[in-house]
Amino acid sequence: MPEELTTEARLEQLRELIASARAMPMSASCVVNRAEVLKAIDDVADALPAELEEARSVIQGQRDKASQDKAEADRIIAEAHQHALQQAAHSAQVQVAEEQAAKIIADAEAEAEALRREVDLFIDSRMAGFESVLAKTSSQVRTARKRLAERNGEHVEEDRRERTTELPRLD
């Protein structure tokens, strides 16, 4: 099957037909075969709608593709925007959570310090009471030993023992 000629090729044939036509003497006119010229014009006219339709189809295809590409680009941009908003929200949530965690830690440390102070005061008061009891007991023991020594006549020995048995004071 012979290859179909394009409109440009058919117009070129028409041009050749006119260019190779016999010239009229003393005139710019020429003699052309009417049937050949009309057939060439009809061929161009017949081929033109098909080629125009094909060109329109290609142009519409390109427009459709451009529209699809724009829709895809818009979708990608919308997704990126949504992702950025989520990241920002997540970042804000993380910041709020970190601030709350820092406050909770600070409150817990303050409460622990208060409890430590309270426990230290309680222990100090108990130790002071224990110290008082020990001092009374030590005094009573000293007095009892002194009486025993007096009964047995050991005054000198008592002073030495008193010095070696004294407990240091914890203030």
Backbone as JSON, one array per atom type, in Angstrom:
{
  "sequence": "MPEELTTEARLEQLRELIASARAMPMSASCVVNRAEVLKAIDDVADALPAELEEARSVIQGQRDKASQDKAEADRIIAEAHQHALQQAAHSAQVQVAEEQAAKIIADAEAEAEALRREVDLFIDSRMAGFESVLAKTSSQVRTARKRLAERNGEHVEEDRRERTTELPRLD",
  "N": [[0.85, -1.18, 0.0], [0.69, 2.14, -0.94], [2.4, 4.89, 0.53], [0.61, 7.35, 2.31], [0.24, 10.65, 1.29], [1.22, 13.71, 2.83], [-0.44, 16.8, 3.69], [1.25, 18.93, 3.2], [2.99, 17.8, 1.33], [1.23, 17.34, -0.78], [0.44, 19.96, -1.37], [2.89, 20.86, -2.24], [3.17, 19.33, -4.57], [1.1, 20.5, -6.08], [2.11, 23.06, -6.34], [4.41, 22.5, -7.88], [3.15, 21.58, -10.17], [1.95, 23.93, -11.09], [4.21, 25.54, -11.3], [5.65, 24.23, -13.3], [4.04, 24.58, -15.47], [3.08, 25.52, -18.82], [4.14, 28.62, -20.03], [2.44, 31.63, -20.98], [2.95, 33.5, -23.86], [4.33, 36.71, -23.58], [3.09, 37.33, -21.19], [2.18, 36.99, -17.72], [0.74, 34.87, -17.2], [-0.2, 31.37, -17.28], [-0.61, 28.13, -18.78], [-2.5, 25.6, -17.53], [-3.36, 22.22, -16.76], [-6.58, 21.83, -16.23], [-8.06, 19.73, -15.0], [-6.03, 18.3, -13.71], [-5.09, 20.2, -11.83], [-7.43, 20.74, -10.39], [-7.88, 18.18, -9.34], [-5.6, 17.94, -7.69], [-6.11, 20.01, -5.88], [-8.49, 19.05, -4.78], [-7.5, 16.71, -3.58], [-5.87, 17.82, -1.61], [-7.83, 19.18, -0.15], [-9.41, 17.01, 0.64], [-7.62, 15.57, 2.25], [-6.98, 17.36, 4.21], [-9.03, 17.73, 6.34], [-8.78, 15.28, 7.76], [-6.12, 15.38, 8.6], [-6.22, 17.74, 10.08], [-8.03, 16.92, 12.05], [-6.51, 14.92, 13.23], [-4.4, 16.5, 14.19], [-5.85, 18.12, 15.94], [-6.62, 16.12, 17.72], [-4.11, 15.31, 18.73], [-3.36, 17.71, 19.95], [-5.45, 17.94, 21.82], [-4.9, 15.65, 23.29], [-2.44, 16.37, 24.37], [-3.27, 18.54, 25.91], [-4.96, 17.21, 27.69], [-3.08, 15.56, 28.93], [-1.44, 17.54, 30.08], [-3.32, 18.63, 31.81], [-3.8, 16.43, 33.47], [-1.22, 16.15, 34.52], [-1.01, 18.59, 35.86], [-3.04, 18.26, 37.75], [-1.97, 16.1, 39.15], [0.36, 17.34, 40.13], [-0.84, 19.3, 41.73], [-2.07, 17.61, 43.59], [0.19, 16.41, 44.77], [1.38, 18.67, 45.88], [-0.64, 19.4, 47.69], [-0.57, 17.15, 49.36], [2.03, 17.42, 50.36], [1.76, 19.84, 51.69], [-0.16, 19.09, 53.61], [1.34, 17.17, 54.95], [3.36, 18.81, 55.95], [1.85, 20.38, 57.7], [1.05, 18.41, 59.5], [3.54, 17.67, 60.5], [4.26, 20.07, 61.72], [2.24, 20.25, 63.62], [2.79, 17.95, 65.04], [5.32, 18.62, 65.94], [4.67, 20.77, 67.58], [3.11, 19.43, 69.46], [5.05, 17.75, 70.53], [6.71, 19.66, 71.68], [4.98, 20.77, 73.61], [4.56, 18.47, 75.15], [7.19, 18.02, 76.05], [7.54, 20.33, 77.59], [5.58, 19.9, 79.55], [6.6, 17.55, 80.66], [9.01, 18.5, 81.71], [8.01, 20.25, 83.65], [6.68, 18.41, 85.31], [8.85, 16.89, 86.18], [10.32, 18.88, 87.53], [8.47, 19.53, 89.54], [8.34, 17.04, 90.86], [10.99, 16.82, 91.75], [11.11, 19.01, 93.49], [9.19, 18.22, 95.35], [10.43, 15.88, 96.29], [12.7, 17.01, 97.49], [11.49, 18.49, 99.52], [10.37, 16.42, 100.99], [12.75, 15.14, 101.76], [13.87, 17.12, 103.44], [11.89, 17.16, 105.42], [12.08, 14.52, 106.38], [14.73, 14.62, 107.31], [14.45, 16.5, 109.4], [12.7, 15.08, 111.06], [14.3, 12.84, 111.71], [16.41, 14.18, 112.95], [15.08, 15.23, 115.16], [14.35, 12.86, 116.48], [16.89, 11.82, 116.97], [17.86, 13.79, 118.65], [16.18, 13.41, 120.83], [16.98, 10.82, 121.48], [19.64, 11.36, 122.1], [19.25, 12.92, 124.36], [18.09, 11.03, 126.07], [20.25, 9.26, 126.21], [22.11, 10.93, 127.43], [20.9, 11.35, 129.93], [20.87, 8.7, 130.78], [23.61, 8.15, 130.79], [24.4, 9.99, 132.69], [23.04, 8.94, 134.88], [24.27, 6.45, 135.04], [26.88, 7.25, 135.62], [26.47, 8.49, 138.06], [25.58, 6.27, 139.54], [27.88, 4.67, 139.45], [29.63, 6.31, 140.72], [28.59, 6.32, 143.3], [28.93, 3.64, 143.91], [31.69, 3.55, 143.87], [32.31, 5.27, 145.9], [31.35, 3.85, 148.05], [33.1, 1.8, 148.01], [35.49, 3.11, 148.24], [36.99, 4.23, 146.14], [37.87, 6.78, 144.87], [39.73, 8.03, 143.15], [39.98, 6.3, 141.04], [37.5, 6.58, 139.89], [37.45, 9.13, 138.59], [39.22, 8.65, 136.47], [37.9, 6.67, 135.02], [35.58, 8.02, 134.3], [36.52, 9.87, 132.45], [37.34, 8.21, 130.37], [35.03, 6.99, 129.52], [33.3, 8.84, 128.53], [31.1, 10.04, 126.08], [31.35, 11.43, 122.83], [29.91, 14.55, 121.88], [27.29, 15.09, 119.61], [26.58, 17.6, 117.74]],
  "CA": [[0.0, 0.0, 0.0], [1.55, 3.32, -1.03], [2.37, 5.79, 1.7], [-0.3, 8.47, 2.12], [0.96, 11.94, 1.25], [0.77, 14.74, 3.77], [-0.98, 18.0, 3.05], [2.38, 19.71, 2.7], [3.49, 17.15, 0.1], [0.23, 17.56, -1.84], [0.57, 21.36, -1.77], [4.14, 20.96, -3.01], [2.86, 18.81, -5.92], [0.31, 21.53, -6.75], [3.06, 24.13, -6.67], [5.22, 22.0, -9.0], [2.27, 21.52, -11.33], [1.79, 25.3, -11.58], [5.53, 26.05, -11.68], [6.09, 23.6, -14.55], [3.03, 24.84, -16.51], [3.57, 26.25, -19.98], [3.9, 30.05, -19.9], [1.81, 32.32, -22.1], [3.89, 34.51, -24.32], [4.12, 38.12, -23.28], [2.13, 37.43, -20.09], [2.57, 36.26, -16.51], [-0.19, 33.75, -17.1], [0.29, 30.09, -17.78], [-1.66, 27.19, -19.13], [-2.42, 24.4, -16.68], [-4.41, 21.26, -17.02], [-7.61, 22.1, -15.25], [-8.4, 18.5, -14.29], [-4.92, 17.98, -12.8], [-5.06, 21.19, -10.75], [-8.6, 20.5, -9.54], [-7.65, 16.93, -8.59], [-4.61, 18.23, -6.64], [-6.79, 20.81, -4.87], [-9.41, 18.15, -4.08], [-6.69, 15.83, -2.71], [-5.48, 18.61, -0.43], [-9.05, 19.43, 0.62], [-9.83, 15.75, 1.26], [-6.65, 15.15, 3.28], [-6.89, 18.38, 5.23], [-9.83, 17.48, 7.54], [-8.22, 14.17, 8.53], [-4.9, 15.86, 9.25], [-6.63, 18.69, 11.11], [-8.6, 16.15, 13.15], [-5.37, 14.28, 13.91], [-3.7, 17.56, 14.92], [-6.7, 18.46, 17.08], [-6.53, 15.01, 18.66], [-2.81, 15.41, 19.39], [-3.4, 18.88, 20.83], [-6.31, 17.6, 22.95], [-4.14, 14.69, 24.11], [-1.44, 17.14, 25.12], [-3.99, 19.31, 26.93], [-5.38, 16.25, 28.72], [-1.87, 15.16, 29.68], [-1.06, 18.69, 30.89], [-4.31, 18.73, 32.87], [-3.5, 15.34, 34.41], [0.04, 16.49, 35.2], [-1.3, 19.67, 36.81], [-3.81, 17.66, 38.85], [-1.01, 15.32, 39.95], [1.21, 18.3, 40.84], [-1.67, 19.88, 42.79], [-2.24, 16.58, 44.62], [1.48, 16.28, 45.48], [1.54, 19.89, 46.69], [-1.59, 19.3, 48.8], [-0.03, 16.15, 50.29], [3.2, 18.02, 51.02], [1.23, 20.84, 52.63], [-0.76, 18.34, 54.72], [2.45, 16.57, 55.71], [4.02, 19.89, 56.69], [0.96, 20.74, 58.81], [1.14, 17.32, 60.48], [4.86, 17.79, 61.14], [4.2, 21.24, 62.6], [1.38, 19.89, 64.77], [3.56, 16.97, 65.83], [6.39, 19.37, 66.59], [4.04, 21.54, 68.67], [2.73, 18.46, 70.48], [6.28, 17.32, 71.19], [7.16, 20.77, 72.52], [4.08, 20.83, 74.77], [4.86, 17.3, 75.98], [8.47, 18.25, 76.7], [7.33, 21.34, 78.64], [4.85, 19.25, 80.64], [7.52, 16.61, 81.31], [9.95, 19.3, 82.5], [7.27, 20.73, 84.82], [6.45, 17.26, 86.19], [10.15, 16.56, 86.79], [10.64, 19.94, 88.5], [7.56, 19.35, 90.69], [8.76, 15.84, 91.58], [12.25, 17.12, 92.44], [10.78, 19.9, 94.61], [8.51, 17.4, 96.36], [11.45, 15.0, 96.88], [13.54, 17.84, 98.37], [10.67, 18.8, 100.7], [10.31, 15.18, 101.78], [14.08, 14.96, 102.37], [13.97, 18.04, 104.57], [10.97, 16.69, 106.46], [12.68, 13.31, 106.98], [15.91, 15.05, 108.08], [13.96, 17.11, 110.64], [12.18, 14.0, 111.89], [15.45, 12.06, 112.21], [17.14, 15.03, 113.88], [14.33, 15.3, 116.44], [14.49, 11.55, 117.12], [18.27, 11.69, 117.47], [17.98, 14.7, 119.8], [15.54, 12.7, 121.94], [17.87, 9.71, 121.83], [20.8, 11.97, 122.76], [18.8, 13.32, 125.69], [17.95, 9.79, 126.85], [21.61, 8.76, 126.45], [22.76, 11.82, 128.4], [20.33, 11.01, 131.23], [21.34, 7.36, 131.15], [25.04, 8.29, 131.1], [24.48, 10.67, 133.99], [22.6, 7.99, 135.9], [25.33, 5.44, 135.17], [27.99, 7.91, 136.3], [26.06, 8.65, 139.46], [25.58, 4.95, 140.16], [29.27, 4.23, 139.57], [30.25, 7.15, 141.74], [28.12, 5.8, 144.59], [29.63, 2.36, 144.14], [33.1, 3.84, 144.15], [32.35, 5.87, 147.23], [31.17, 2.76, 148.98], [34.3, 0.97, 148.01], [36.63, 3.97, 148.47], [37.79, 4.34, 144.91], [37.62, 8.12, 144.3], [40.69, 8.32, 142.08], [39.64, 5.43, 139.91], [36.26, 7.08, 139.29], [37.78, 10.21, 137.66], [39.83, 8.07, 135.28], [36.86, 5.95, 134.26], [34.67, 9.01, 133.76], [37.13, 10.44, 131.28], [37.45, 7.23, 129.26], [33.71, 6.52, 129.09], [32.47, 9.93, 128.02], [30.76, 9.97, 124.66], [31.43, 12.74, 122.18], [28.61, 15.17, 121.61], [27.0, 15.27, 118.18], [25.74, 18.8, 117.58]],
  "C": [[0.89, 1.23, 0.0], [1.35, 4.21, 0.19], [1.49, 6.99, 1.38], [0.5, 9.76, 2.2], [0.36, 12.9, 2.27], [0.25, 15.93, 2.99], [0.15, 18.85, 2.49], [2.91, 19.13, 1.39], [2.52, 17.39, -1.06], [0.27, 19.03, -2.31], [1.84, 21.57, -2.59], [3.93, 20.42, -4.43], [2.08, 19.85, -6.72], [1.2, 22.68, -7.19], [3.9, 23.73, -7.87], [4.39, 21.98, -10.29], [2.13, 22.91, -11.96], [3.14, 25.84, -12.05], [6.0, 25.45, -13.01], [5.1, 23.81, -15.69], [3.62, 25.69, -17.62], [3.17, 27.72, -19.87], [3.24, 30.6, -21.15], [2.76, 33.41, -22.56], [3.39, 35.93, -23.98], [3.12, 38.32, -22.14], [2.68, 36.65, -18.9], [1.67, 35.06, -16.33], [0.45, 32.49, -17.65], [-0.9, 29.21, -18.09], [-1.46, 25.96, -18.27], [-3.56, 23.5, -17.04], [-5.41, 21.4, -15.88], [-7.92, 20.87, -14.41], [-7.3, 18.13, -13.29], [-4.9, 18.92, -11.61], [-6.25, 20.96, -9.82], [-8.45, 19.22, -8.72], [-6.67, 17.18, -7.45], [-5.26, 19.04, -5.51], [-7.77, 19.93, -4.07], [-8.66, 17.2, -3.14], [-6.28, 16.56, -1.43], [-6.7, 18.83, 0.46], [-9.53, 18.17, 1.32], [-8.9, 15.35, 2.42], [-6.64, 16.13, 4.46], [-7.77, 18.1, 6.46], [-9.26, 16.34, 8.4], [-6.97, 14.62, 9.29], [-5.23, 16.88, 10.35], [-7.22, 17.96, 12.32], [-7.49, 15.45, 13.94], [-4.6, 15.31, 14.74], [-4.51, 17.98, 16.14], [-6.62, 17.37, 18.16], [-5.22, 15.04, 19.43], [-2.81, 16.57, 20.38], [-4.27, 18.58, 22.05], [-5.62, 16.6, 23.89], [-3.1, 15.4, 24.96], [-2.11, 17.97, 26.23], [-4.44, 18.39, 28.08], [-4.2, 15.84, 29.59], [-1.42, 16.31, 30.59], [-2.02, 18.86, 32.07], [-4.08, 17.65, 33.93], [-2.24, 15.65, 35.21], [-0.19, 17.6, 36.23], [-2.08, 19.13, 38.01], [-2.88, 16.85, 39.76], [-0.1, 16.25, 40.75], [0.43, 18.94, 41.99], [-1.86, 18.88, 43.95], [-0.97, 16.43, 45.45], [1.71, 17.49, 46.39], [0.61, 19.84, 47.9], [-1.1, 18.29, 49.83], [1.16, 16.72, 51.06], [2.75, 19.05, 52.05], [0.62, 20.15, 53.86], [0.32, 17.72, 55.6], [3.16, 17.63, 56.54], [3.17, 20.32, 57.89], [1.02, 19.68, 59.91], [2.46, 17.41, 61.24], [4.85, 18.96, 62.13], [3.37, 20.92, 63.83], [2.12, 18.91, 65.67], [4.66, 17.67, 66.6], [5.83, 20.16, 67.77], [3.63, 20.6, 69.8], [3.95, 17.99, 71.26], [6.77, 18.42, 72.13], [6.29, 20.88, 73.78], [4.36, 19.67, 75.72], [6.18, 17.47, 76.73], [8.33, 19.28, 77.83], [6.59, 20.72, 79.83], [5.76, 18.29, 81.39], [8.51, 17.37, 82.19], [9.26, 19.82, 83.76], [7.05, 19.59, 85.81], [7.74, 16.88, 86.92], [10.5, 17.6, 87.85], [9.76, 19.8, 89.75], [7.99, 18.15, 91.53], [10.05, 16.09, 92.35], [11.99, 18.03, 93.65], [10.1, 19.11, 95.73], [9.5, 16.47, 97.05], [12.33, 15.79, 97.85], [12.77, 18.18, 99.65], [10.57, 17.58, 101.6], [11.64, 14.9, 102.48], [14.25, 15.85, 103.6], [13.09, 17.58, 105.74], [11.54, 15.46, 107.18], [13.89, 13.68, 107.82], [15.49, 15.67, 109.41], [13.44, 16.04, 111.6], [13.32, 13.2, 112.52], [16.22, 12.87, 113.23], [16.41, 15.1, 115.22], [14.42, 13.97, 117.18], [15.88, 11.38, 117.72], [18.48, 12.6, 118.68], [17.35, 14.05, 121.02], [16.41, 11.55, 122.43], [19.1, 10.23, 122.58], [20.45, 12.37, 124.21], [18.68, 12.1, 126.6], [19.33, 9.24, 127.19], [22.32, 9.61, 127.5], [22.23, 11.52, 129.81], [20.85, 9.66, 131.71], [22.8, 7.41, 131.54], [25.21, 8.95, 132.46], [24.08, 9.72, 135.11], [23.65, 6.91, 136.13], [26.5, 6.03, 135.93], [27.69, 8.05, 137.81], [26.1, 7.29, 140.18], [27.0, 4.45, 140.38], [29.97, 5.02, 140.67], [29.84, 6.65, 143.13], [28.82, 4.47, 144.93], [31.08, 2.61, 144.53], [33.23, 4.43, 145.53], [32.2, 4.78, 148.29], [32.43, 1.93, 149.12], [35.55, 1.8, 148.19], [37.51, 4.14, 147.25], [37.53, 5.67, 144.23], [38.49, 8.38, 143.09], [40.32, 7.52, 140.83], [38.41, 5.96, 139.17], [36.54, 8.18, 138.28], [38.35, 9.67, 136.37], [38.77, 7.4, 134.41], [35.9, 6.95, 133.6], [35.23, 9.61, 132.48], [37.15, 9.47, 130.11], [36.09, 6.8, 128.77], [32.82, 7.62, 128.55], [32.29, 9.79, 126.53], [30.9, 11.36, 124.04], [30.04, 13.28, 121.87], [28.45, 15.36, 120.1], [26.04, 16.46, 118.04], [25.59, 19.17, 116.14]]
}
